C-alpha cells in the first residue's frame, strides 16, 4: 500500500509531499489512531495541499489501490475519501 501522513513506528517520518510503499501486513494497525483511505491516486498524491478537516490532521493516509490492494483495504476501519471530498461531498466512515 502507498502510505503517507502519520506513519506508525518503526516507519520513518516523511515530508508531507512524500509517500512510502509498505505491505499492509507490515502496518501495526493497533498503533494507528485513525486511517484515511483515499480512492483517487491524484487526491492521494496531493493530500498535503487539500484543506483537510482538523480531525484528519494526524491520520495515516492510505491509497486504496486497485485489484488485490483494494480488496484488502475494504476491511480497514477507515474514513474513506472519494473524488470530490474537498467540496464536502464524499467523505464517509466505514
C-alpha positions in Angstrom: 0.0 0.0 0.0 1.1 3.6 -0.5 1.0 5.5 2.8 1.7 9.0 4.0 0.7 11.2 6.9 1.4 10.0 10.4 3.2 6.7 9.9 3.4 4.2 12.8 6.7 3.2 14.3 9.2 2.0 13.1 8.4 3.7 9.8 10.2 7.0 9.1 8.7 10.5 9.4 8.2 11.7 5.8 7.8 15.2 4.3 4.1 15.9 3.5 4.7 15.5 -0.2 6.2 12.0 0.0 4.7 8.6 0.3 6.1 5.2 1.1 5.1 1.7 -0.3 4.5 -0.7 2.6 2.9 -4.1 2.7 -0.4 -3.9 4.5 0.7 -6.8 6.8 3.7 -4.8 8.0 1.5 -2.0 9.4 0.7 -2.2 13.1 -3.0 -1.3 12.8 -3.4 -1.3 16.6 -0.9 1.6 16.9 -2.7 3.7 14.3 -5.1 6.3 15.7 -7.0 7.0 12.5 -6.8 5.8 8.9 -7.9 7.9 5.9 -8.4 5.8 2.8 -8.1 7.8 -0.5 -9.6 6.3 -3.6 -8.1 8.6 -6.2 -4.4 8.5 -6.9 -4.3 12.2 -7.7 -6.1 13.1 -4.5 -3.6 10.8 -2.6 -0.6 12.5 -4.2 -1.9 15.9 -3.5 -3.2 15.2 0.0 -0.8 17.7 1.6 -2.4 20.6 -0.4 -6.1 19.8 0.4 -7.8 21.7 3.2 -8.5 18.6 5.2 -10.6 18.9 8.3 -8.6 19.3 11.5 -9.7 15.9 12.8 -7.9 14.3 9.9 -4.5 16.0 10.5 -2.8 13.2 12.4 -4.2 10.3 10.3 -2.3 7.6 8.4 -3.3 8.2 4.8 -3.5 5.1 2.5 -4.1 5.0 -1.2 -6.7 2.3 -1.8 -5.1 1.0 -5.0 -6.6 -1.5 -7.4 -7.3 -5.2 -7.6 -6.0 -7.1 -4.6 -4.9 -4.0 -2.7 -8.4 -2.6 -3.0 -10.0 -5.8 -1.7 -7.6 -5.9 1.3 -8.4 -2.2 2.1 -12.1 -2.8 2.3 -11.9 -4.3 5.8 -9.9 -1.4 7.3 -11.6 0.8 9.9 -11.1 3.9 7.9 -12.5 7.2 6.8 -12.9 6.9 3.0 -12.2 9.9 0.8 -13.7 9.7 -2.6 -13.3 12.1 -5.5 -15.0 15.4 -4.8 -14.3 15.3 -1.0 -12.7 18.7 -0.9 -16.0 20.1 -2.0 -17.6 18.4 1.1 -19.4 15.8 -1.0 -17.8 12.4 -0.5 -16.3 11.8 2.9 -17.6 8.8 4.9 -16.8 6.4 7.6 -16.5 2.7 7.0 
